[in-house]
Amino acid sequence: MYLGTTITSVLLIAACVLPIVISNRNRSKRMKLFFDKLNDFATQHSGQIDQHDVWNGTVIGIDKIKLKLFYIQTNGESQIEKEIDLKNVQQCNVVNKSRTVNNNGDSTKVIERLDLCFVFVGKVTPDILLPFYDINRDNLSIDLELELINKWATLINALLDEHLSKSQRHF
């Protein structure tokens, strides 16, 4: 009698836990695949990845020594690959395109796009926008994109300030 209950309990627990384990394993494989793509892209441009993040078919990484940023975003069959030399960047900004929706007297702010904008020194090179979130491409709800874009803007601006202070000391 106890044996039947034990076997049933073990099978039920396995049926509940197995999908979670498989899902986490597949997620880890996808993240490793994206990191490998980013690492190969950085190597092609004589860089290395010191810090990176992966989310929603997108990966970003930075080489803090050579001041290069690497970005890859896949969308179905298309892929965007960008390499940005931060030595030529004046500043990095977060562009938050949103709209307000009224619903029965309650107004809600809906974020449509989040882009990381790079403004270059001398305005010779046009600004570059790296999409972190687009309501038309990604899920309708924002997960970590807002935190990630602010993290990367802060990190990049700190590196830019450090680079500027070092270059001013050499004169």
N, C-alpha and C positions, 0 to 999 in steps of 0.2 A: 504494500500500500504506500509506504513512504518512498519506495523506489520510483513508482509511477509519478508521484507528485514532484519528486526531485528532477526527474528527466523532463517533465513538462515545464517546470520552472526554468531549467537550464536552456531549453529550446526557445522559450519566450524571451528570455534575456538576450540570447544570441540573436534572435530575430530583430530585437530593438537596437542592439549595439552595432551589429554588422553594417547596416547602411551608414551609420555615422563614421565608422572606421574607414569604409570605402570612400566616402565623400571627402574626408580629410586627406586621405592618401592621394586621391585624384587632384585635389587642390594643391597639395605640396608638389606634385609632378608638374602641374601647369605653372606654378610660380618658379620652379627651377628651370623650366623651359624658357620662360620669359627672361630670367636672369642670364641664362646662357646666351640668348640672343643679344641682350644688352652688352654682355661681356665681349662677345665676338665683334659687335659693332664698335665698341670702344677700342679693341685691339686693332681693328682696321684703321683707326684714326690715331694710332700711337698713344692710347690712353689706357687707364686702368680705373676700375670702379672702386671708390673708397666708401661710398654710401649709396643706397638705392631704396626704392619703394616700388611695389607691384600692386596694381589694382585694376579691375575691370578691363582687361585686355590692354593695359598700358603699363609701361615701366619707365622709370626715370633714374638716372644715376649721375654721379659727379666724380670727377678726378680733381681732388683738392690741390694737388701739387701743380698740375699743368693748367688748372682753372678751365676745365672743359666740362660741359654738361651734355649728357647723352639722353635721348628721348626716343622711345619707340611706342607707337600705338597701332594696334591691329583692329580692323573693322571688317570682318568677313574675309574677303580675298585681298582687300587693299591694306597697305601698311604705310605709316608715316614714320620716317626716320630723320631725326634732326641731331646735328652736332653744333653746339654753340660755344664759341671761344669767349669766355667770360672776361678776358683781358680787354676786350673791345666794348664791353657793356657798361653803361653808365649807372643804370639801376634796374631793378626788377620789381614789377608791380603785380598785384592781383586784380584782375578785371572780373567783376561780378555783374553779369547782366541778369536782371531780375524784373519781374513785373508784379503788380499788386492785383489780386483777384478778390472781388467782393462776393461773398456768399451769405445771403440772408442777413445783411448788416454787418457781418464780420469780415474784416479785410485780412487777407493772408498774403504774405510775400512768397512768391514762387521763383526759385532760382532756375533760370533757363540755361545759362552757360557759366562756367568758371574757366578762365584762361590765365596762364602765367605770361605776362608781357615783359619782353626784354627791350629796353630803350638803349640804343647804342650811342657811343661817344661821337659827337660831331654830326650826328644825324645823316651820315653818309649812307649807312645801311638802314633800310626800313625796319621798323619794329617787328619783332617776331612774337607770335602768340602760340603758346603750347596749350592745347585743350586738356583740361583735367576732367571736366564734366560737361556734357551736352544732353539736354533733355530728349533730343531726337535720337541720340545714339545709345545712351545709357538708360538704366532703370529710371522710373519716374521719381524715385526717392534717392536722396543723396546719402551715401553711407559715410565713408571717410574722406571723400574728396575735399571738403571744405577744410578739414584739419590738415590734410596733406599739402594743399596748395599754400596755406599760410606757413606751414613748416618749411617748405622749400623756398618761399619768398624770403623768409627770415634768414635761412641758411645762406642763400645766395647773396643777399645784401650784406651779411656779415663778412663773407669772403671778399666781396667787392670793396668794402670799407678797409679791410685788412690789406688788400692789394694796393689800394690807393695810398694808404699811409706808408707802406713799404716803398712805393715808387716815389713819394714825396721826400723821403729820407735820403734817397740817392742823389738828390740835386743839391 
